[in-house]
Amino acid sequence: MLTLPLNEIDKQEALRYMGCPGAPDASLLAVVSDCEEKLRRAVLPGVVYRVLPLCRENGVLSAGGMVLAGEDIARHLAECDRIILMAATLSGQADQLIHRVGISDMTRSLAMDALASAGIEQVCNRAEECFREQLPEVYFTWRFSPGYGDLPLALQPEILQLLDAQKRLGLTVTPEHILIPRKSVTAIIGLADHPLKKGARGCATCRMRENCMFRKGGTHC
């Protein structure tokens, strides 16, 4: 398990999530700065992971007994022989803080939510840096999460079980396959002993691309 404290959350990224691509006014920046400090002090970020061999048998791709269904994940891992399976969370404190401030101040709640989204992405990025430090001779794909392309969200319970994430992180999943705490991520990173071709990433594989507020605004998440 990795414990990766947030020294600072990218406020500009949070503002972008809030729909503020330009320079914010002083009052909004003050709110975001105050929320960033409170959120950073409250959360307990954690990451659990396993390295698992990939199995290809009778046209079925699997890892750790979990079937990785879909053409997109098959393409993503086509040149790999193993994966890192990971789960990351900011902890339930993030959800509690977002809910608590939302009772009386929706602007602060929105800022907290956006900061938490930026924060969990930073935790995942830092975890990936740690993986690369531990495996310096190995080549990595980018992170691929359930819900990207045609990789089903229904994999979430199996991923959490393989990682013992409920016990180790307090991470659970609803019947609708939503992770709890909400500011949490599961992902698959392909590994190989040779250079990998860059695959499609972002909007090309996102199932929300037709309704995405970022794309409508001419940017991306």
Buried (B, 14 or more C-beta within 10 A) or exposed (E): EBEBEBEEBBBEBBBBBBEBEEEBEEEBBEBBEEBBEBBBEBBBBBBBBBBBEBBEEEEEBBBBEBEBBBEBBBEBBBBBBBBBBBBBBBBBBBBEBBEBBBEEBEBBBBBBBBBBBBBBBBBBEBBBEEBEEEEEEBBBBBBBBBBBBEBBBEBBBBBBBBBBBBEBBBBBBEEEBEBBBBBBBBBBBBBBEEEBEEBEBEBEBBBEEEEBEBBEEEEEB
